[in-house]
């Protein structure tokens, strides 16, 4: 006997309850809770963020990007942040407020994107997940991003996605114009997000107009023309000022002549360093995802008959568990067991299913375009999708939206069809009343519990990992117990023994100390990554090094780039100058060695002073 699912009805909920559970209020409270628990604990003292602090200040003082300061990305973000410094002052807090505002914009964009495929309850959960797992992930939050170029370009790319979705709803030329503007802005902000935006808009046009190139091509060329009108003058300006060799070959804006160290780094990120293992991990991620789906089936059908479905789900769960364990052993610790590894497979499947469905209505278009954006956003890590880390927040937001959709909408509907077909074969079978709703409730409950647990864990990690307050003239922040004592000592030394006019070299990374103390870091390369300087560039760096009064050597190994220690494993000429023309005046940190080397198990900052009698 078949029973149909009852439609959802609006319950008579008290006004105060409706207010407390209003989507906007829930999202705001989630954001504020994570903001407060992580307050001023967003910034890494050493890795990447020193460049983000100091570079705009150098531009504000008249230096030219690419020529005077090496930079790997297009110019929008450094000059935008320099404008913020000009308007509001050169303080770390200015960047933090900018990061908070940008994160709120991302939340708004993701909510409006998700609303195309989810109802209010589900989209609220999906957006809360983005707030927690992407914006406030402790290892890589978006308030103080590793690169503001990535944060700003992400906004432009998500904006392109939303515009594309609007074009699918109403094929208006204003959406073509706005799409071209968003792609152009992404093009002067960060390269891979510009590609993501362009492919997303193109895929949307292709879906809407299918093979009607007479309608598609004029719109595509119009958007491309607008994007080029924005981007080409910017690049032409810098080509004229700094030249092709500096802009393209030295700063690699077209990904040409990539240094070996960056190839090594990106191979690890993409999974190309161990491609077979990466493919196995994708298969393992799929096994974990299917296993989780089997658990939901078992919980949803518990006590409701459907013994064959539960038996099949149990068999599938056991097989997935065995497969995941086997792949984890084969991967030798390179896989954390995350189902996100399987995202590229799922996204390609979503695109194919919804492109070729005959009932290609608005939800199908939205699913296709969001999947296309999500897949392009993952290109850089396509074989080894991270669960988070320093980059997950930039790649995963729209994928999280699709995960919620698959869990709450697609999977319950698919399972309901199986149950109905079984019931049609057996007249004695009974379809459990409202089984689809039960699936959805259990799915929402699992996601909600996971989300709440993550919030608690992240809050604890923020407070435990960053307990020590660092105070300086140009900003304050909380740091790890390991790095804080040495950093505060080094800041105090610079403030007491140098003036704002003094140049201070900080190697191989950590120009945040120059920014926080208001000192000038004259080296063109703010991060001394192996292989980024050729012999002539290192000679120029040596000459700059000879002009400083103090040089700070940070215990910052570069193992992720294939070599460990500055001055020992790479850039030995600079190391020789520091050894022969400088002397150690202070070692900050809890180290027993009088002259500790990079790679020491304890964090230190070694302060060297120029020998007397040398030309300054």
C-alpha positions in Angstrom: 0.0 0.0 0.0 1.5 3.3 -1.1 1.2 6.4 1.1 2.1 9.8 -0.3 4.3 12.3 1.5 2.4 15.0 3.3 3.4 18.6 2.2 5.2 20.8 4.6 2.9 23.1 6.5 3.6 26.3 8.4 3.2 25.7 12.1 1.8 28.3 14.5 5.2 29.3 16.0 5.3 32.1 18.6 6.7 35.4 17.3 9.6 35.4 19.7 10.7 31.9 18.5 10.4 33.1 14.9 12.6 36.0 15.7 15.2 33.9 17.6 15.5 31.5 14.7 15.3 34.0 11.9 17.9 33.1 9.3 19.6 36.6 9.3 19.8 36.6 13.1 21.2 33.1 13.3 23.9 33.9 10.7 24.8 37.2 12.5 25.0 35.4 15.8 27.2 32.7 14.4 29.5 35.2 12.8 29.7 37.3 15.9 30.3 34.3 18.1 33.2 33.1 16.0 34.5 36.7 15.7 34.5 37.2 19.5 36.1 33.8 20.3 38.8 34.4 17.7 39.3 38.1 18.4 42.7 39.4 17.2 43.9 35.7 16.8 43.7 35.7 13.0 47.1 36.9 12.0 50.2 34.8 11.5 53.3 36.7 12.7 55.6 35.0 10.2 54.1 33.3 7.2 52.7 35.4 4.4 50.8 38.0 6.4 53.9 40.2 6.9 53.9 40.8 3.2 50.2 41.7 3.4 50.9 44.3 6.2 54.1 45.9 4.9 53.7 45.9 1.1 50.8 48.4 1.0 52.8 50.7 3.3 55.8 50.7 1.0 53.5 51.5 -1.9 52.0 54.4 0.1 55.6 55.7 0.6 56.2 55.9 -3.2 57.7 52.5 -4.2 56.4 50.8 -7.3 55.0 47.4 -7.3 56.9 44.7 -9.2 59.9 47.0 -9.8 60.7 47.9 -6.2 58.7 45.1 -4.5 58.5 41.6 -5.9 54.9 40.3 -6.1 53.3 37.2 -7.7 49.8 38.5 -8.1 48.0 41.3 -10.1 48.1 44.7 -8.5 44.5 45.5 -7.3 44.8 44.3 -3.6 48.1 46.0 -2.6 47.0 49.3 -4.0 43.5 49.0 -2.5 45.1 48.3 0.9 47.5 51.2 0.5 44.4 53.4 -0.1 42.9 52.1 3.2 46.1 53.0 5.0 46.0 56.5 3.5 42.4 56.9 4.6 42.4 55.3 8.0 46.1 55.0 9.1 48.8 52.3 8.8 47.5 50.0 11.4 47.0 46.2 11.5 43.5 46.8 12.7 42.6 48.5 9.4 43.4 45.3 7.6 41.5 43.3 10.1 38.4 45.4 9.7 38.7 45.2 5.9 38.9 41.4 6.3 35.8 41.3 8.5 33.8 43.4 5.9 35.0 41.2 3.0 34.0 38.1 5.0 30.6 39.5 5.5 30.3 40.2 1.8 31.2 36.6 1.1 28.6 35.4 3.6 25.9 37.5 1.8 27.0 36.3 -1.6 27.0 32.6 -0.6 23.6 33.0 1.1 22.1 34.4 -2.1 23.8 31.8 -4.3 22.6 28.9 -2.0 19.0 30.3 -2.0 18.8 29.3 -5.7 18.7 25.6 -4.7 17.9 25.4 -1.0 15.0 26.5 1.2 15.5 29.0 4.0 16.2 26.4 6.7 18.7 24.6 4.6 20.5 27.6 3.2 20.9 29.0 6.7 22.7 25.8 7.7 24.9 25.9 4.6 25.8 29.5 5.2 26.6 28.8 8.9 28.9 26.0 7.7 30.7 28.5 5.4 31.1 30.9 8.3 32.6 28.3 10.6 34.6 26.0 8.2 35.8 28.6 5.7 35.9 32.1 7.2 37.0 31.2 10.8 39.1 28.0 10.2 42.0 28.5 12.7 44.6 27.3 10.2 43.5 29.6 7.5 40.9 32.2 8.3 39.7 34.9 5.9 39.9 37.8 8.3 43.7 38.0 7.9 44.2 36.0 4.7 47.4 34.6 3.4 46.9 37.0 0.5 44.3 39.7 0.2 44.5 39.1 -3.5 42.8 35.8 -2.9 40.2 37.3 -0.6 39.2 40.1 -3.0 39.3 37.9 -6.1 37.1 35.4 -4.4 34.5 38.1 -3.9 34.7 39.1 -7.6 34.4 35.4 -8.6 31.5 34.7 -6.3 29.9 37.9 -7.7 30.3 36.5 -11.2 28.6 33.3 -10.1 25.6 35.2 -8.6 25.3 37.3 -11.8 25.5 34.2 -13.9 22.6 32.6 -11.9 20.6 35.8 -12.4 21.3 35.6 -16.1 19.8 32.1 -16.1 16.6 33.5 -14.5 16.3 36.5 -16.8 18.5 36.8 -19.9 19.1 40.5 -19.5 22.0 42.4 -21.0 22.7 44.2 -17.8 23.8 40.8 -16.3 26.2 40.4 -19.2 27.6 43.9 -18.5 27.9 43.2 -14.8 29.5 39.8 -15.5 32.1 41.4 -17.7 32.9 43.9 -14.9 33.3 41.2 -12.3 35.5 39.1 -14.5 37.6 42.1 -15.3 38.1 43.0 -11.6 39.0 39.4 -10.9 41.5 39.6 -13.7 43.5 42.4 -12.0 43.3 40.7 -8.6 44.3 37.0 -8.8 44.8 34.9 -11.9 43.1 31.6 -11.0 40.0 33.3 -9.7 39.8 35.3 -12.9 39.8 32.0 -14.8 37.2 30.6 -12.4 34.9 33.6 -13.0 35.4 33.5 -16.8 34.7 29.7 -17.0 31.6 30.1 -14.7 30.0 32.8 -16.8 30.8 31.0 -20.1 29.4 27.7 -18.7 26.2 29.6 -17.7 25.8 31.1 -21.2 26.4 27.7 -22.8 23.8 26.0 -20.6 21.1 28.7 -21.2 21.6 28.9 -25.0 22.8 25.3 -25.4 24.1 25.1 -29.0 22.5 28.3 -30.2 25.8 30.1 -30.8 24.0 33.0 -32.5 22.6 34.0 -29.1 25.5 32.9 -27.0 28.6 34.3 -28.8 27.5 38.1 -28.9 26.9 38.0 -25.1 30.2 36.1 -24.5 32.2 38.5 -26.6 30.5 41.5 -24.9 31.4 40.2 -21.4 35.0 39.4 -22.6 35.3 42.9 -24.1 34.2 44.6 -20.9 36.7 42.5 -18.9 39.5 43.4 -21.2 38.7 47.1 -21.1 39.2 46.9 -17.3 42.2 44.6 -17.3 44.3 45.6 -20.3 45.0 49.3 -19.3 46.2 48.1 -15.8 48.7 45.6 -17.3 49.7 48.1 -20.0 50.6 50.6 -17.3 52.8 48.2 -15.5 54.4 46.9 -18.7 55.3 50.4 -19.6 56.7 51.2 -16.1 58.6 48.0 -15.3 58.9 46.0 -18.5 58.0 42.6 -19.8 60.9 40.8 -18.1 60.1 42.0 -14.6 56.3 41.7 -14.9 56.0 38.4 -16.7 59.2 36.5 -16.3 60.4 37.6 -12.9 57.0 38.0 -11.2 55.4 35.2 -13.2 52.0 36.9 -13.7 51.4 34.5 -16.7 52.8 31.5 -14.8 55.9 31.5 -17.0 59.4 30.4 -15.9 58.0 29.1 -12.6 60.9 28.5 -10.1 61.6 24.9 -9.1 60.7 25.6 -5.5 57.2 26.7 -6.5 56.8 23.7 -8.8 57.7 21.5 -5.8 55.2 23.4 -3.6 52.3 23.3 -6.1 52.9 19.6 -6.9 52.3 18.8 -3.2 49.2 21.0 -3.2 47.7 19.6 -6.3 48.5 16.0 -5.5 50.7 15.6 -8.5 53.7 14.7 -6.4 52.1 11.3 -5.7 49.3 11.0 -8.4 48.4 7.4 -7.9 48.1 7.9 -4.2 46.0 11.1 -4.8 43.6 9.2 -7.1 43.3 6.4 -4.4 42.5 9.1 -1.9 39.7 10.4 -4.1 38.3 6.9 -4.2 38.7 6.7 -0.5 36.9 10.0 -0.1 34.0 8.7 -2.2 33.9 5.6 0.0 33.6 7.7 3.2 30.9 9.8 1.6 28.9 6.7 0.6 29.4 5.2 4.0 28.0 8.3 5.7 25.0 8.2 3.3 24.5 4.5 4.3 24.5 5.5 8.0 21.7 8.1 7.3 19.7 5.4 5.5 20.0 3.0 8.5 19.0 5.7 10.9 16.1 6.9 8.7 14.6 3.5 8.2 15.1 2.2 11.7 11.9 0.5 12.9 10.1 1.4 9.6 10.3 -1.9 7.7 12.3 -1.9 4.5 14.6 -4.7 5.7 16.1 -5.2 2.2 17.1 -1.5 2.0 18.7 -1.6 5.5 20.5 -4.8 4.6 21.9 -3.3 1.4 22.9 -0.2 3.3 24.7 -2.3 5.9 26.6 -4.2 3.2 27.6 -1.0 1.5 28.7 0.6 4.8 30.9 -2.4 5.6 32.4 -2.4 2.1 33.1 1.4 2.3 34.7 1.0 5.7 37.0 -1.7 4.5 38.0 0.2 1.3 38.6 3.5 3.3 40.9 1.6 5.8 42.8 -0.1 3.0 43.4 3.2 1.1 44.4 5.0 4.3 47.1 2.3 4.9 48.3 2.5 1.3 48.4 6.4 1.5 50.9 6.2 4.4 49.5 9.1 6.4 48.9 11.4 3.4 45.1 11.2 3.7 43.2 12.5 6.7 40.1 10.4 5.8 38.2 13.4 4.6 35.3 12.7 2.1 36.1 16.1 0.5 38.8 14.3 -1.6 36.0 13.0 -3.8 34.6 16.4 -4.5 36.0 16.6 -8.1 34.2 13.4 -9.0 30.9 14.5 -7.4 31.1 17.9 -9.2 31.7 16.5 -12.6 28.8 14.1 -12.0 26.5 16.9 -11.0 27.4 18.9 -14.1 26.8 16.0 -16.5 23.5 15.0 -14.8 22.0 18.4 -14.7 23.2 19.5 -18.2 21.6 16.5 -19.9 18.4 16.3 -17.9 15.4 16.8 -20.0 13.6 18.9 -17.4 16.3 21.5 -17.4 14.4 24.0 -15.2 15.9 26.8 -13.1 17.2 24.5 -10.3 19.0 22.4 -12.8 20.7 25.4 -14.3 21.7 26.6 -10.8 23.1 23.3 -9.9 25.1 23.0 -13.1 26.6 26.5 -12.8 27.4 26.2 -9.0 29.1 22.9 -9.7 31.1 24.4 -12.6 32.3 27.2 -10.3 33.1 24.8 -7.5 35.1 22.6 -9.8 37.1 25.5 -11.3 37.8 26.8 -7.8 39.3 23.4 -6.9 41.6 23.3 -10.0 44.7 24.1 -8.0 44.0 21.3 -5.6 42.0 19.0 -7.8 43.7 15.7 -6.9 44.1 16.6 -3.2 41.2 18.7 -2.0 42.0 19.9 1.5 39.6 19.7 4.4 40.7 23.2 5.4 44.2 24.4 6.1 45.5 27.7 4.8 43.6 27.5 1.5 40.3 25.6 2.1 38.3 28.7 2.9 38.9 30.0 -0.6 38.1 26.8 -2.5 35.2 25.2 -0.5 32.3 27.6 0.1 30.1 26.7 -2.9 31.1 23.0 -2.5 29.7 23.1 1.0 26.4 24.5 -0.4 26.2 21.5 -2.8 27.1 19.1 0.0 24.1 20.4 2.0 21.9 20.1 -1.1 23.0 16.5 -1.8 22.4 15.6 1.9 19.1 17.3 2.4 17.5 17.3 -1.1 19.1 15.0 -3.6 19.9 11.9 -1.5 16.5 11.7 0.3 14.7 12.0 -3.0 16.8 9.3 -4.5 16.2 7.0 -1.6 12.5 7.7 -1.6 12.3 6.6 -5.2 14.0 3.3 -4.3 11.6 2.7 -1.5 8.6 3.5 -3.7 9.8 1.1 -6.5 10.3 -1.7 -3.9 6.7 -1.1 -2.6 5.3 -1.2 -6.1 6.8 -4.6 -6.6 5.4 -5.9 -3.4 1.7 -5.0 -2.7 2.2 -5.8 1.0 4.9 -3.3 1.4 4.2 0.0 3.1 6.1 3.2 2.3 6.9 4.8 5.7 4.9 7.9 6.2 6.9 11.1 5.4 10.1 9.0 4.9 11.7 11.8 2.8 11.1 14.3 5.6 12.7 11.9 8.1 15.8 11.6 5.9 16.0 15.4 5.8 15.6 15.8 9.5 18.3 13.2 10.2 20.6 14.8 7.6 20.0 18.3 9.1 20.6 16.9 12.6 23.9 15.3 11.6 25.1 18.4 9.9 23.9 20.6 12.7 25.7 18.5 15.4 28.9 18.5 13.3 28.7 22.2 12.9 28.1 22.9 16.6 30.9 20.5 17.6 33.2 22.3 15.2 32.4 25.7 16.6 33.3 24.5 20.1 36.5 22.9 18.9 37.6 25.9 16.9 36.8 28.3 19.8 38.9 26.1 22.1 41.8 26.0 19.6 41.8 29.7 19.0 42.0 30.4 22.8 44.5 27.7 23.5 46.7 28.2 20.5 47.0 32.0 20.7 47.2 33.0 24.3 49.8 35.7 24.3 49.2 39.3 23.5 51.7 41.1 21.3 51.6 44.9 21.4 53.4 47.2 19.0 52.9 50.8 17.7 51.2 49.7 14.5 48.9 47.0 15.9 48.3 44.4 18.5 47.5 40.7 18.1 47.5 37.4 20.0 50.3 34.9 19.1 51.3 31.4 20.0 53.1 30.7 23.2 56.0 29.5 21.1 56.5 32.7 19.0 55.2 35.4 21.4 58.2 35.8 23.8 60.8 36.1 21.0 58.6 38.4 19.0 57.9 40.8 21.8 61.7 40.8 22.7 62.5 41.7 19.0 59.9 44.4 18.9 61.2 45.9 22.1 64.8 45.8 20.8 63.9 47.6 17.5 61.9 50.2 19.3 64.7 50.9 21.8 67.7 50.7 19.4 66.5 52.0 16.1 64.4 54.9 14.8 61.6 55.1 12.1 64.2 56.2 9.6 66.3 53.1 10.1 66.2 50.3 7.5 65.8 46.8 9.0 66.3 43.6 6.9 64.2 40.6 8.0 65.0 37.2 6.5 63.9 34.8 5.2 60.3 36.0 6.2 58.6 38.1 8.8 58.3 41.6 7.5 55.4 41.9 9.9 58.0 43.0 12.5 59.0 45.9 10.3 55.4 47.0 9.9 54.4 46.6 13.5 57.4 48.7 14.7 57.2 51.3 11.9 60.6 50.4 10.4 61.5 50.1 6.7 62.3 46.7 5.1 64.2 47.6 2.0 64.6 44.1 0.4 62.7 43.7 -2.9 61.7 40.2 -2.0 59.8 40.3 1.3 59.7 36.5 1.4 63.0 34.8 0.5 61.6 31.6 -1.1 64.3 29.4 -2.7 65.0 29.9 -6.4 63.0 33.1 -6.7 66.1 35.2 -7.1 68.7 34.6 -9.8 72.4 35.4 -9.3 72.0 39.0 -10.3 68.9 39.6 -8.2 70.7 38.1 -5.2 73.7 40.5 -5.8 71.2 43.4 -5.7 69.7 42.0 -2.5 73.2 41.8 -1.0 73.7 45.5 -1.8 70.4 46.4 0.0 71.5 44.2 2.9 74.6 46.3 3.3 72.5 49.5 3.8 70.7 48.3 7.0 71.7 48.8 10.6 70.1 45.7 11.9 69.2 42.3 10.2 66.8 39.9 11.9 67.1 36.2 11.1 63.8 34.3 11.8 63.7 30.6 12.5 61.5 30.0 9.4 62.4 26.8 7.6 61.2 26.6 3.9 60.7 22.8 3.8 57.4 23.1 1.8 59.5 24.6 -1.0 62.0 21.8 -1.1 64.9 23.4 0.9 65.1 24.2 4.6 67.5 26.9 5.7 68.2 30.3 4.3 71.9 31.1 3.9 72.8 27.4 4.2 70.7 25.7 1.6 70.0 28.7 -0.6 71.0 32.4 -1.0 74.5 31.7 0.4 75.8 35.0 -0.8 73.4 36.8 1.5 74.3 34.5 4.3 78.0 35.2 3.7 77.5 38.9 4.0 75.5 38.5 7.3 78.3 36.3 8.7 81.2 38.6 7.6 79.8 42.1 7.9 77.3 41.7 10.8 77.6 40.4 14.4 75.0 38.9 16.7 73.7 41.3 19.4 70.8 39.4 20.7 69.0 36.1 20.3 65.3 36.3 21.2 63.6 33.2 22.3 64.1 30.2 24.6 67.2 28.8 22.9 70.4 27.7 24.5 72.7 28.2 21.5 74.6 31.4 21.1 74.2 31.2 17.3 71.2 29.0 16.6 70.5 27.8 13.0 67.3 27.8 11.1 65.6 24.5 11.6 66.1 24.6 15.4 63.2 22.9 17.2 62.6 26.1 19.2 61.5 29.4 17.7 64.0 32.2 17.8 64.7 35.6 16.2 68.4 36.4 15.8 69.3 40.1 15.7 72.5 41.1 13.9 74.0 44.5 13.8 76.3 46.0 11.1 79.9 46.0 12.0 81.5 49.4 12.6 83.7 50.7 9.9 81.5 49.4 7.1 79.9 51.9 4.7 76.2 52.4 5.4 
